[in-house]
Structure formats: C-alpha cells, structure tokens
Amino acid sequence: MASGSLVFLDYVHVMTGGMWTGIDLFMGILGRTVILRISPSSRIEVAKRLTPTMLFLMPSIAGVATTAGYILASKIGLWSTGSPYLAASVIVVLILLVQGFGILLPNELRVFREIRSENPDAEKIVKLSVRNLNVSGSQAIFQIIIIYLMANLTI
C-alpha cells in the first residue's frame, strides 16, 4: 500500500485472499473429515498444535486481504460504479468478517485458553474445534462466491 503500486497491491490482495480461501477449504473439508475420524486424545493434540498458528494466521490474512481489496477498489474507481456485484461483494465481505472475527476468533481464543488451563476440558476443546471447522467450510463457500463477484466487477 505504501509503495503506491497497483500491481503489487493487486498481488497482495489476490495472494492473501487465495491463502484465506485455500486454508478455509482445506480446514472445512479435509480438516473436519480428519478430526471427526481420529481419537479424542488425537483431536486435542491437533488442536494444541494448530490453534496458536491459526489464532495468528487467519485474522492477519483476512485483515490484509480485506484492506488491500478495499484500497485497490478505491484506487481503481470501483466504489463509484453502483454495480450490483459491488453491493453483493460488500455483503459477502461483511458476512466473512462477522464469521471470522465474531465466531472463529472467539472460539479459537476459547480453545487456546482451555488448552493452556491446568485441567483442559477435552470435550469443550473438541466441540469448539469442530464448530470452527464447520464455520471454515461455510467461509470457503462465501469466498468462492466473492471470487465470482469480484471477477464480474472487473469486466
């Protein structure tokens, strides 16, 4: 953003958006399938290793992708189009942000606190982790929708 290069800004937006979508697809489909098929003790081990990384990575990626997309759209004049694709994109972004910062992030914090507690509640860790995997799958669907919308915005 500081460089003023639209190409670089576009690259950052597409790459972080792609990572966000890819991780949500992976976690929502494969991660959920694996977690539901392994033993409860293994689920807790996966949560212990995955939670700290996801707690930092996903909000960072979502924030950068969204900010870069907003600035890019502003710089190339997409905000003044009045396009129905733009309105739909804004609605989908708001849904993604509410899911991410209103459901996923608080649940990740709960899992993290539970993992760090003296006597972790395995059932709670598994329940919250599976809930996050379900929401990740939902986010992946919305991200595919927004990719379609954004592709039509530039036509």
C-alpha positions as CSV (number, residue, x, y, z in Angstrom):
1,M,0.0,0.0,0.0
2,A,2.8,2.4,0.8
3,S,4.6,1.7,-2.5
4,G,1.6,3.0,-4.4
5,S,1.9,0.2,-6.9
6,L,-1.5,-1.1,-8.0
7,V,0.2,-4.3,-9.4
8,F,1.8,-5.1,-6.0
9,L,-1.5,-4.2,-4.2
10,D,-3.4,-6.5,-6.5
11,Y,-0.9,-9.2,-6.0
12,V,-1.1,-8.9,-2.2
13,H,-4.9,-8.9,-2.3
14,V,-5.1,-12.0,-4.6
15,M,-2.4,-13.9,-2.8
16,T,-3.8,-13.3,0.7
17,G,-7.4,-13.9,-0.5
18,G,-6.2,-17.1,-2.1
19,M,-4.5,-18.3,1.1
20,W,-7.6,-17.4,3.1
21,T,-9.8,-19.4,0.7
22,G,-7.4,-22.3,0.4
23,I,-7.0,-22.7,4.2
24,D,-10.7,-22.5,4.7
25,L,-11.3,-25.1,2.0
26,F,-8.7,-27.3,3.5
27,M,-9.9,-26.9,7.1
28,G,-13.6,-27.1,6.2
29,I,-13.3,-30.2,4.1
30,L,-10.2,-32.2,4.9
31,G,-9.6,-30.9,8.4
32,R,-13.1,-31.6,9.5
33,T,-13.1,-35.1,8.0
34,V,-9.8,-36.0,9.7
35,I,-10.8,-34.5,13.1
36,L,-14.0,-36.4,13.2
37,R,-12.3,-39.7,12.4
38,I,-9.4,-39.6,14.9
39,S,-9.5,-40.4,18.6
40,P,-10.4,-37.7,21.1
41,S,-6.9,-37.6,22.5
42,S,-5.5,-37.1,19.0
43,R,-8.1,-34.3,18.4
44,I,-6.7,-32.5,21.4
45,E,-3.1,-32.9,20.2
46,V,-4.1,-31.5,16.8
47,A,-5.9,-28.5,18.5
48,K,-2.9,-27.9,20.7
49,R,-0.6,-27.6,17.7
50,L,-3.0,-25.9,15.2
51,T,-4.7,-23.3,17.4
52,P,-1.8,-21.0,18.2
53,T,-0.9,-20.8,14.5
54,M,-4.5,-20.3,13.3
55,L,-5.1,-17.7,16.0
56,F,-2.4,-15.5,14.5
57,L,-2.5,-16.5,10.8
58,M,-6.2,-16.3,9.9
59,P,-7.0,-12.8,11.3
60,S,-3.8,-11.5,9.7
61,I,-4.6,-12.9,6.3
62,A,-8.3,-11.8,6.5
63,G,-7.3,-8.3,7.5
64,V,-4.7,-7.9,4.8
65,A,-6.9,-9.3,2.1
66,T,-9.8,-7.2,3.0
67,T,-7.8,-4.0,3.5
68,A,-5.8,-4.5,0.2
69,G,-9.1,-5.2,-1.6
70,Y,-10.8,-2.0,-0.2
71,I,-7.8,0.2,-1.1
72,L,-7.4,-1.4,-4.5
73,A,-11.1,-0.9,-5.3
74,S,-10.9,2.7,-4.2
75,K,-7.8,3.4,-6.3
76,I,-9.3,2.0,-9.5
77,G,-12.7,3.6,-9.0
78,L,-14.9,0.6,-8.3
79,W,-16.7,2.2,-5.4
80,S,-18.4,4.7,-7.7
81,T,-19.8,2.2,-10.1
82,G,-23.1,1.4,-8.2
83,S,-22.7,-2.2,-9.5
84,P,-24.9,-4.9,-8.0
85,Y,-21.8,-7.0,-8.0
86,L,-20.1,-4.4,-5.7
87,A,-23.1,-4.4,-3.3
88,A,-23.1,-8.2,-3.2
89,S,-19.4,-8.3,-2.6
90,V,-19.7,-5.9,0.3
91,I,-22.4,-8.0,1.8
92,V,-20.3,-11.2,1.4
93,V,-17.3,-9.5,2.9
94,L,-19.3,-8.4,5.9
95,I,-20.6,-12.0,6.4
96,L,-17.0,-13.3,6.2
97,L,-15.8,-10.7,8.7
98,V,-18.6,-11.4,11.1
99,Q,-17.9,-15.2,10.9
100,G,-14.2,-14.7,11.2
101,F,-14.0,-12.1,14.0
102,G,-17.3,-12.9,15.6
103,I,-17.3,-16.7,15.7
104,L,-13.9,-18.2,14.6
105,L,-11.6,-15.8,16.6
106,P,-13.5,-16.0,19.9
107,N,-13.7,-19.8,19.6
108,E,-10.0,-20.1,18.8
109,L,-9.3,-17.9,21.9
110,R,-11.6,-20.2,24.0
111,V,-9.7,-23.3,22.7
112,F,-6.4,-21.7,23.3
113,R,-7.3,-20.8,26.9
114,E,-8.7,-24.2,27.5
115,I,-5.6,-25.9,26.2
116,R,-3.4,-23.7,28.5
117,S,-5.6,-24.3,31.6
118,E,-4.4,-26.6,34.3
119,N,-7.2,-29.2,33.7
120,P,-8.2,-28.9,30.0
121,D,-11.8,-30.0,29.2
122,A,-11.3,-32.3,26.2
123,E,-15.0,-32.3,25.2
124,K,-15.0,-28.5,25.1
125,I,-11.9,-28.3,23.0
126,V,-13.2,-30.9,20.5
127,K,-16.7,-29.2,20.4
128,L,-15.2,-25.7,19.7
129,S,-12.7,-27.0,17.2
130,V,-15.4,-28.9,15.2
131,R,-17.5,-25.7,15.3
132,N,-14.7,-23.7,13.8
133,L,-14.1,-26.3,11.1
134,N,-17.8,-26.1,10.2
135,V,-17.6,-22.3,10.0
136,S,-14.4,-22.6,7.9
137,G,-16.3,-24.7,5.4
138,S,-19.1,-22.1,5.3
139,Q,-16.4,-19.4,4.8
140,A,-15.0,-21.3,1.9
141,I,-18.4,-21.2,0.2
142,F,-18.7,-17.5,0.7
143,Q,-15.2,-16.9,-0.6
144,I,-15.9,-18.8,-3.8
145,I,-19.0,-16.6,-4.2
146,I,-16.9,-13.5,-3.7
147,I,-14.3,-14.6,-6.2
148,Y,-17.1,-14.9,-8.7
149,L,-18.5,-11.5,-7.8
150,M,-15.1,-9.8,-8.0
151,A,-14.3,-11.4,-11.3
152,N,-17.5,-9.9,-12.7
153,L,-16.8,-6.5,-11.1
154,T,-13.7,-6.1,-13.4
155,I,-15.5,-6.9,-16.6
